[in-house]
Amino acid sequence: MPDLFTYHDYRRFLRDYYTDRKARDPKFSHRFLARKLGYGSSGAFADILSGRKNLTSSSALRLARGISLGKSEEEFFLHLVAFNQAGSLEEKNLHYAKILSMARMKLDIISPQKHEYYGKWYYAAVRELLFFHSCKDDYKALGRKLNPPIPAKDAKRAVELLERLGMIARNGEGTYRQTAPLLSTGGFGSSLHVENFQKATMELAIEALDRHPREVRDISTLTVTLSEKSMEQARTALKAVRHCILGLAEKDEKVDRVYQLNIQLFPLTET
């Protein structure tokens, strides 16, 4: 049987489990697994594998016991199902912590370094601040440069993390500087740690309405109707805007402040 603890998607595990079991026992079928789930139709298991149907907590437990998972495997499987089907970020985080403690995988979703970097909004802010602000070991002054300010101990923790990850390094004068000018989430945009980071910065955006005067911020809203085709064109346009702003940041030789840009486009109605 495939090693369940190396999976981050329960559906993929079930597909691999079925393929492995079928190779050893040609009589093994979807109908058998559907019965373990408590369904009368053999198509029910296929619907779960395709994502057309989710497992309930009770059916997940029946299935785990039906395919003879051990006690620890059963616990991991139930958390994996709940994590994959979670409806909120808080629920994802709850099950993610348990998966992280039990898993034996090396995947982006549980990379300890990436998870830690996106764990606090000010890690990224400190990294950007060190592009133009000189800092040796005065973490109190560094923390006060942020808005909202952070304690010296948090500023020091941020610097230690960034240095450990190779994102900053001391120069010949003993001050910290970035090792690369730009950083993007790349293919990790849907990972849990990035979602947590995005939520934290969105909360900062709400606070910015009161914290910063209009002259130093740009916050606007737009409610529109779009077709699926127009939605894709809008996403392409927003991507172009992000690249344009990254280009401005890369070429700017007189930077004096760190900014956070959040762009949200999401549905307000059902299709």
Salt bridges, closest charged atoms under 4 A:
ASP3 OD1 - ARG104 NH2 2.78
ASP20 OD2 - ARG24 NH2 2.95
ASP47 OD1 - ARG52 NH2 2.74
GLU74 OE1 - ARG65 NE 3.26
GLU75 OE2 - LYS98 NZ 3.38
GLU90 OE2 - LYS199 NZ 2.01
GLU116 OE1 - ARG164 NH2 2.86
GLU128 OE2 - ARG127 NH1 2.60
ASP137 OD1 - ARG170 NH2 2.76
ASP154 OD1 - LYS153 NZ 3.45
ASP154 OD1 - ARG157 NH1 2.65
GLU195 OE2 - LYS92 NZ 3.54
GLU207 OE1 - ARG211 NH2 2.85
GLU232 OE2 - ARG235 NH1 3.72
